[in-house]
Amino acid sequence: MPSTYTVNLGIEKPATGEQSGTWGDTVNDNSNILDEAINGVVSITLASAGSSGSPNQIAITNGASSTGRNKWIEFADGGDLGATAFVELIPNDAEKICFIRNSLAGSRSVILFQGTYNASNDIEIVAGTDVVVKFNGGGTGATVVNVYANLAVDGIVATTADINGGTIDASVIGGSTAAAVTGTVVVANTSLNIAADGATVTGIKDEDNMASNSATKLATQQSIKAYVDSQVGTADTLSEVLALGNTSGGTNVELSTTDKVQFRDAAIYINSSMDGQLDIAADTEIQLVATTVDLNGILDVSGNIVVGGTVDGVDIAARDAVLTSTTNTANAALTPTGDGSGLTGVSLTTGVSGTLPPANGGTGLTAPGTSGNVLKSNGSAWTSAAEAAGYPAPTLIGVSGTVASATFQVATAGSITITLPASPSAGDYVVVKDGTGAAATTNFTVARNGSNIAASATDLTFDKNFAEIVMTYIDGTIGWSV
């Protein structure tokens, strides 16, 4: 009978009565095979990357030395293969556990599989790593797995740990995306540096007074709070704040609509009680100490004005007795320039020559001698003259707009709207004329603006070339008569 071989290592098993006188050769071969399987080391140089359908192969050959039987297998190359390398273990029914090292150049991975290729049954070994793998010998559906995929250990001490896409306490770490590490206690025996950015942290201090003043120690929450509270408690007056250094740096002090800057008590403050208004309040006196106080707007005084100096050169304090007198001698102190209210007993006409100005209650004018005359100005004086006859001066209008009564509107463009005055009175009039002679082809509109035109609630369409219409307001029924 011929020899048989073990499934996993291919060790020859001679049949009973076979190989008489040659058993020594078979035993020697089997010893070499066992040596390869137990502690064999081999480096395999791949000539090409291969593919899932035409992979590189490592074999376990029955009864003979072979690369696939070694305990430690290294994959190398003569230069970058240009793609991920595919390697198949044959035969597909051999069970095997071995160490695999990927030493390929160009950061190329090795895909290991057994049987018919299936991405869900293979294992990828990234460049520069060692993996303990298991081939399950499952025939065409054989699988290859990482023996340490779910490693359980009581403890581990490592100089460097590179975790790519793994987890600690179910938190994913490593890989291209950073993630949190969750653990009961995380101990850094020397220091902690995050992404090589900034200072290296060498410890955490719980000092309420921050006495160590370290550039590499972190502070606890409790110590930060205690330190800040102590500093606030020792710098709570303006003098203390100023002693720490007060520079505005261009930053404004801004108050909300209800905030106040208060002095002494609640009755003395500065605030803004409404938009556009600044209030300066005091329960006794507000004193402005300056050589000149410049007020650019209107001075609105609801109480008395007490003046200790002069107003426009007049000494008010010295003339006080005159101002309160019931005689007309107040004119000697102040020339009447107002309406006289509040100056009891003071004559507004004494000391005034000519016609009393309108500001003093007069007309400032001598009544014209002819009834119906109007006033005309020559630039320096008013004179009485008869009202000129005829239309008012014409106004050229080339855009839509509302016009006034007693005006002469000459349209210089078509397709515009001339709107009559709103709320007219009887006798009001407006003259409208087509100034370009194009109204028949390019009409314009006279809008009634709420009043009738010729007893009709309809706007007037102006469509006669060079036509001129006088529109006179009669009443609410007729409206504008044409």
C-alpha positions in Angstrom: 0.0 0.0 0.0 1.2 3.5 -0.7 2.0 6.0 2.1 -0.5 8.5 3.4 0.1 12.0 4.7 -1.2 14.1 7.6 -3.6 16.8 6.6 -2.0 19.8 8.2 1.8 19.3 8.0 2.0 16.7 5.2 4.0 14.2 7.3 4.4 10.9 5.5 2.9 7.8 7.1 4.2 4.6 5.4 1.8 1.7 5.1 2.3 -1.4 7.1 5.2 -3.5 5.7 6.2 -0.7 3.3 9.6 1.0 2.8 11.6 -1.9 4.3 15.2 -0.8 4.6 14.4 2.9 3.7 12.5 4.0 6.8 15.4 6.1 7.9 15.0 8.4 4.9 11.3 8.9 5.6 11.9 9.5 9.3 14.6 12.1 8.4 12.3 13.9 6.0 9.5 13.9 8.5 11.9 15.3 11.1 12.8 18.2 8.8 9.1 18.9 8.2 8.4 19.0 11.9 11.3 21.4 12.3 9.9 23.7 9.7 6.4 23.6 11.2 7.6 24.1 14.8 10.2 26.8 14.4 10.8 27.3 10.7 11.6 30.9 9.4 11.4 31.8 5.7 11.5 35.1 3.7 9.5 34.9 0.4 10.3 37.5 -2.2 7.2 38.3 -4.3 7.8 39.0 -8.0 4.4 40.6 -8.6 1.3 41.7 -6.7 -0.9 39.1 -8.3 -4.7 39.3 -8.0 -7.6 37.6 -6.3 -8.0 35.4 -9.3 -4.3 34.8 -10.0 -2.6 35.1 -6.6 0.9 34.3 -5.4 0.9 30.9 -3.6 2.6 29.3 -0.6 2.3 25.6 -0.4 2.4 22.8 2.2 3.8 19.9 0.1 3.2 16.4 1.3 6.4 14.7 2.5 8.8 17.4 1.4 10.1 20.8 2.6 7.9 23.7 1.5 7.5 27.5 2.2 3.9 27.3 3.5 4.9 25.0 6.4 7.2 27.4 8.2 6.2 28.9 11.5 7.3 32.5 10.6 6.9 33.7 7.1 8.1 37.1 5.8 6.9 38.7 2.5 9.4 40.9 0.8 9.9 42.4 -2.7 12.7 43.7 -5.0 10.9 47.1 -5.2 7.4 48.6 -5.0 4.9 46.1 -6.5 2.6 49.0 -7.4 -0.5 47.4 -5.8 -1.8 45.3 -2.9 -0.3 41.8 -3.0 -2.6 38.7 -3.0 -1.2 35.4 -1.4 -3.0 32.1 -1.2 -2.2 29.1 1.0 -2.6 25.7 -0.5 -4.0 23.1 -0.1 -7.3 24.6 1.1 -7.9 21.8 3.7 -4.7 22.4 5.7 -5.2 23.9 9.1 -2.3 26.2 10.1 -1.3 28.9 12.7 1.8 30.9 11.9 3.4 34.3 12.2 3.3 36.6 9.1 5.4 39.7 8.6 4.7 42.2 5.8 8.0 43.9 4.6 6.7 45.1 1.3 7.9 48.5 0.0 5.5 51.4 -0.9 3.2 50.7 2.1 1.6 47.8 0.2 -0.7 45.5 2.1 -0.8 41.7 1.8 -4.2 40.0 1.4 -4.0 36.4 2.7 -6.7 33.8 1.8 -7.3 30.1 1.5 -9.8 28.3 -0.8 -11.9 30.4 -3.2 -11.3 34.1 -2.7 -14.0 35.9 -0.7 -13.3 39.4 0.7 -15.3 38.4 3.9 -13.0 35.4 4.5 -9.6 37.0 3.9 -7.2 39.1 6.1 -5.3 42.2 5.3 -1.9 42.7 6.8 -0.7 46.3 6.5 2.9 47.1 5.6 5.5 46.9 8.4 3.3 44.8 10.8 3.5 41.2 12.3 0.3 39.2 12.7 -0.5 35.8 14.1 -3.0 34.2 11.6 -5.0 31.1 11.5 -6.0 29.2 8.3 -9.0 27.0 9.2 -8.6 24.6 6.3 -12.3 24.8 5.4 -11.9 23.9 1.7 -13.3 26.4 -0.9 -14.9 28.4 1.9 -11.9 28.5 4.2 -11.3 31.6 6.3 -8.1 33.4 7.5 -8.4 35.3 10.8 -6.2 37.3 13.2 -5.6 35.1 16.2 -5.3 38.2 18.4 -8.5 39.9 17.1 -10.1 39.7 20.5 -7.1 39.3 22.8 -7.9 39.1 26.5 -4.9 39.8 28.8 -4.6 40.7 32.5 -2.1 43.5 31.7 0.2 44.8 29.1 3.4 46.9 29.2 4.5 48.4 25.9 7.0 51.1 24.9 4.8 52.1 22.0 1.2 51.2 21.2 -0.1 51.9 17.7 -3.8 51.2 17.6 -5.4 51.6 14.2 -9.2 51.6 14.3 -9.4 49.6 17.6 -11.3 50.5 20.8 -10.7 51.0 24.5 -13.8 50.5 26.6 -15.8 50.5 23.3 -14.4 54.0 22.3 -12.9 53.8 18.8 -9.3 55.2 18.6 -6.5 55.3 16.0 -7.0 55.4 12.3 -7.6 58.7 10.4 -10.2 60.1 12.7 -9.3 60.9 16.3 -11.6 59.8 19.0 -11.9 59.9 22.8 -10.3 57.3 25.1 -12.6 56.2 27.9 -11.1 54.3 30.9 -11.4 54.0 34.6 -8.0 55.6 35.1 -5.6 56.8 32.4 -2.0 57.1 33.8 0.8 58.9 32.0 4.0 58.0 33.8 6.0 61.0 32.6 4.1 63.6 30.6 1.2 64.2 28.2 1.5 66.0 24.9 -1.5 66.3 22.6 -0.6 66.2 18.9 2.8 67.8 19.7 1.0 71.2 19.9 1.8 73.5 22.8 3.2 72.7 26.2 3.8 69.2 27.5 1.6 68.6 30.6 3.5 67.0 33.5 0.9 67.0 36.2 -2.3 68.3 37.7 -2.1 70.6 40.8 -4.8 71.4 43.3 -3.5 74.7 44.7 -6.0 77.4 45.7 -3.3 80.1 45.6 -1.6 78.9 42.4 1.7 79.1 44.3 3.8 76.8 42.0 3.1 79.1 39.0 4.0 76.2 36.6 4.0 76.4 32.8 3.5 72.6 32.6 0.9 71.9 35.3 -2.8 72.0 34.9 -5.1 73.3 37.7 -8.2 71.5 39.1 -11.6 73.1 38.8 -11.9 73.7 42.5 -8.5 75.4 42.7 -9.3 77.7 39.8 -12.6 78.7 41.4 -11.0 79.3 44.8 -8.2 81.5 43.2 -10.6 83.6 41.1 -13.0 84.1 44.1 -10.1 85.3 46.3 -8.9 87.7 43.6 -12.4 89.2 43.1 -12.7 89.7 46.8 -9.5 91.7 47.0 -10.2 94.0 44.0 -13.7 95.2 44.5 -13.2 99.0 44.8 -12.3 101.4 42.0 -8.9 102.2 43.5 -8.1 98.5 43.6 -9.2 98.0 40.0 -7.1 101.0 39.0 -4.1 99.7 40.9 -4.3 96.5 38.7 -4.0 98.7 35.6 -6.9 100.4 33.9 -6.3 101.0 30.2 -9.4 101.5 27.9 -7.7 100.2 24.8 -10.3 101.9 22.8 -13.1 99.9 24.4 -16.2 102.0 25.3 -18.2 101.7 28.5 -21.6 100.8 27.2 -24.8 100.9 29.3 -28.2 99.3 28.5 -31.4 101.4 28.2 -32.1 101.0 32.0 -28.6 101.3 33.4 -27.4 104.4 35.3 -24.0 105.8 36.4 -24.9 106.7 40.0 -23.0 109.0 42.4 -23.5 109.1 46.3 -27.2 108.0 46.3 -30.0 107.1 43.9 -31.0 110.8 43.3 -27.7 111.7 41.6 -27.0 109.8 38.3 -26.5 110.0 34.6 -28.6 107.8 32.3 -30.7 107.8 29.1 -34.4 107.6 29.8 -35.4 107.5 26.1 -33.7 107.3 22.8 -31.9 110.5 21.8 -32.0 111.9 25.3 -29.3 112.1 28.0 -30.4 112.8 31.6 -28.2 114.4 34.3 -30.1 114.2 37.5 -29.4 115.7 41.0 -31.7 116.4 43.9 -30.1 119.8 44.7 -27.7 121.2 42.1 -25.8 120.4 39.0 -22.7 122.5 38.7 -20.8 123.0 35.5 -17.3 124.5 36.1 -15.7 125.7 32.9 -14.5 129.0 31.3 -17.1 128.5 28.5 -20.1 126.3 28.2 -21.0 125.9 24.5 -24.7 125.0 23.9 -25.3 124.4 20.2 -29.0 123.7 20.3 -32.1 125.2 21.9 -32.0 125.9 25.7 -35.3 124.6 27.0 -35.8 125.8 30.6 -38.9 124.8 32.6 -37.9 126.6 35.8 -36.2 130.0 36.6 -32.9 131.2 35.2 -30.6 132.7 37.8 -27.7 134.5 36.2 -24.7 135.9 38.2 -22.9 137.4 35.2 -24.0 139.0 32.0 -26.2 138.1 29.0 -24.8 139.7 25.8 -22.9 142.2 27.8 -25.8 143.1 30.1 -25.2 142.6 33.8 -28.4 140.8 34.8 -27.6 140.7 38.6 -27.0 144.5 38.7 -30.2 145.2 36.8 -32.4 142.9 38.9 -34.2 145.7 40.7 -35.1 147.3 37.3 -36.4 144.0 35.8 -38.7 143.5 38.8 -40.0 147.1 38.8 -43.5 147.9 37.7 -42.2 151.0 35.9 -41.1 151.2 32.3 -37.5 151.9 33.2 -36.7 148.3 32.4 -36.2 149.6 28.8 -33.0 151.2 30.1 -31.7 147.7 31.1 -32.9 145.5 28.3 -34.1 146.5 24.8 -37.4 144.7 24.3 -36.6 141.9 21.8 -39.1 139.2 22.9 -42.9 139.1 23.3 -42.8 140.8 26.7 -44.3 137.8 28.6 -43.2 137.7 32.2 -42.1 141.4 32.3 -45.1 142.9 34.2 -45.5 146.6 33.8 -42.8 147.0 31.2 -43.9 149.0 28.1 -43.0 147.3 24.8 -43.5 150.4 22.8 -41.3 152.8 24.9 -37.9 153.0 23.4 -39.1 151.5 20.1 -39.0 153.9 17.1 -40.9 153.4 13.9 -43.3 150.5 13.4 -43.4 147.8 16.1 -41.7 144.6 14.7 -43.8 141.4 14.4 -41.6 139.8 17.1 -43.0 142.3 19.5 -46.6 141.8 18.6 -46.9 144.3 15.8 -47.3 143.9 12.0 -44.0 145.7 11.1 -45.9 147.0 8.1 -47.9 150.2 7.1 -51.2 149.2 5.6 -51.3 149.7 1.8 -53.5 152.6 0.7 -55.4 150.7 -2.0 -57.6 147.7 -1.2 -56.7 144.5 -3.0 -53.1 145.4 -3.5 -50.4 142.9 -2.8 -46.9 143.2 -1.3 -43.9 143.2 -3.6 -40.2 143.0 -2.5 -37.4 144.8 -4.2 -34.8 142.9 -2.1 -34.6 145.4 0.7 -38.2 146.7 1.4 -41.8 145.8 0.8 -44.1 148.0 -1.3 -47.8 148.0 -2.2 -48.7 147.1 -5.8 -51.7 145.9 -7.7 -51.9 142.2 -8.4 -50.7 141.3 -11.9 -53.3 139.9 -14.3 -53.2 136.6 -16.2 -52.0 133.1 -15.5 -49.3 132.3 -13.0 -45.9 131.7 -14.5 -45.8 128.3 -16.3 -44.0 125.3 -14.7 -42.5 122.7 -17.0 -43.3 119.2 -15.8 -41.7 116.1 -17.3 -42.2 113.5 -14.6 -45.2 112.3 -12.6 -46.1 114.4 -9.5 -48.7 116.2 -7.5 -49.2 119.9 -8.3 -50.4 122.8 -6.2 -53.4 125.1 -6.8 -53.0 128.3 -8.8 -50.3 126.9 -11.0 -49.7 126.6 -14.7 -48.4 123.1 -15.6 -46.9 122.5 -19.1 -46.3 118.8 -19.8 -43.0 118.1 -21.6 -43.3 114.3 -21.8 -46.0 111.7 -22.5 -47.1 108.8 -20.3 -46.8 110.8 -17.1 -49.4 111.5 -14.4 -50.2 115.0 -13.2 -52.0 114.6 -9.9 -54.4 117.5 -8.8 -54.3 118.9 -5.3 -55.9 116.9 -2.5 -58.7 118.5 -0.4 -59.2 121.5 -2.8 -61.4 124.6 -1.9 -63.9 126.3 -4.1 -62.2 128.6 -6.5 -58.9 126.7 -6.6 -57.6 126.2 -10.2 -54.9 124.5 -12.1 -54.0 125.2 -15.8 -52.7 122.1 -17.8 -51.2 122.4 -21.3 -49.6 119.9 -23.7 -46.3 121.6 -24.3 -44.8 119.2 -26.9 -47.8 118.7 -29.3 -47.5 115.0 -28.9 -50.5 114.3 -26.6 -52.5 112.7 -29.4 -50.0 109.9 -29.9 -48.4 109.8 -26.4 -51.2 110.6 -23.9 -50.6 111.8 -20.3 -53.1 111.6 -17.4 -54.5 114.2 -15.0 -55.4 112.3 -11.8 -58.4 113.5 -9.9 -56.8 112.7 -6.4 -60.1 111.9 -4.8 -62.2 114.7 -6.3 -64.6 114.4 -9.3 -63.6 115.8 -12.7 -66.7 117.3 -14.4 -69.0 115.4 -12.0 -67.3 112.1 -12.8 -65.1 110.0 -10.6 -62.7 109.4 -13.5 -59.2 110.6 -14.3 -58.7 112.9 -17.3 -56.8 111.5 -20.3 -55.0 114.4 -22.1 -54.9 113.4 -25.8 -55.2 116.7 -27.8 -52.0 118.2 -29.3 -51.1 121.6 -27.8 -54.4 121.7 -25.9 -54.7 123.9 -22.8 -57.3 123.3 -20.1 -58.3 125.5 -17.1 -59.6 123.2 -14.3 -61.5 125.1 -11.6 -62.7 123.4 -8.4 -66.5 124.1 -7.8 -67.8 121.8 -5.1 -67.9 118.1 -4.0 -70.4 117.1 -6.7 -68.9 118.8 -9.7 -65.4 118.7 -8.5 -63.0 120.2 -11.0 -64.9 122.0 -13.8 -63.2 121.8 -17.2 
